[in-house]
């Protein structure tokens, strides 16, 4: 993979996996057989429609793609990194590229006699000023703007059930008829859904608006909006990670209402999990 070390570090897991598979001339079917998972799950990984896979699947994927051991694991770890930290890395990358460009212009000027055409052109075009601004420390650009409360789209109505419409990134589309404000949330991909039915009582009632954050870590016992393969079915349940009799990885979708039975699925059939971070409920 070309580019600076930071560029290589910030490459997406799915992009790297797809590029290597195509380089080897492998189809999704063949790779899925070698990795021992479903074709739909591999497609979800390549198109960033699900969270990072387990360590065991990553090791099998690295072996099947003949990549450097740990390479895909590092990309998966970065993909799981919270959004603010990823944005910090991207800003560091931009500064690194700006510093490299300024260094190149100065080296050219030092070795040239009678002036440097590259440095002169950069000055006249305004590129040099832009590069210097990019390298300026934060806090010297004026007052810090005050962040407004994030407006999160509510993606369904109770009578319509849970939605199936998702963007290519695996998140629900952000165009909605209604939004709720979440002052303590900074995830731009956050969304909200109204609770449908009574399977999550007593903690959640039908009509409650639950806010979900794709950037939030999923832990055992997290309440999650789940997206299931192969039909993009969606549901809201408490999630538990378990192992089957052959040590296969399973996910149990547990209703809180004991009148409903849980569902236990292979991990690769759960292509998206988004953690609940808050709930809004009308009084009365």
Phi, psi and omega in degrees: 000128184275174178105175180290163178304322181289323176299317179296324182290330184264006175295148182279147179303312183298318180297316181295317181296315181295318181298318180291320179298316180292324178298324179275353180073031181262140173276163176299323180298313181295315181295320179299321179295318181290327182272346181066050174214175184281153177299320182296325179291318177298320178298320179296322178296312184296329182259014176056039178261010178209168177288174180301141179289174181290164179300322181295316179294321178298319179296318179293324179294317178298319180293317182293327181268357179055047178262168177301128180305130179092348184296308181292329177297318178296319178295322178294319178298320179293321179297328180276354180292138180305148183308314181301323180289321177298320179294326176296318177297319179295322177294320176299321179297315180298320179292323179297317179294321178296318180296320179296321180292317178297317179300320180296317179296320181290322178296320179296319181293322181293326183270355183262148174252137180081023177099163181245115179301321181295316180292319178298316180295321180295323179291314184292325182280347183091358180298320182297319179296320179296318179296318180295319177298322180296327182274352180295139179298148177297151180098353180254012182258014181110188182299147177285125181293149178273125182286132176276154178303137179292133175263119186254130181288138173266117196262004179207167169242149186306315185292341181269352182078190179279144186281163174242355185279115180233154177279176180297338179278355180092002179256150176302146179301142187274357177278123183213162178277343185217145179228153173237148181267135181230090186295336184260015184242137181240004182280111182293342180266005181297152177214167180230152178218145174281139178292132179251128178079190185241017185291343181252014172287150012269353185290327183229136179254156177301133180097342174302144177260115181255132180263133182241142181237113176298339181277346183282138179296143177263122179244163176302125181091007176287145173273123191225149165276120187247139175246127189245146174267157002263000189257012181057032172296144178233152181201165179240114184210167171277136191250134175230137180262126186225173176239141178275183182297334178258024181066016177288151183276129183234156174234125178260124177262107191253116171291151176276335177280118185292353176286347182249143180274147176285163173241134177243124186233152170301145185304323185290345177276350176258098189268356177201131175229129182231120188285139173286134181242340178196163179225139178243131186222134177292147179280138178107000000 
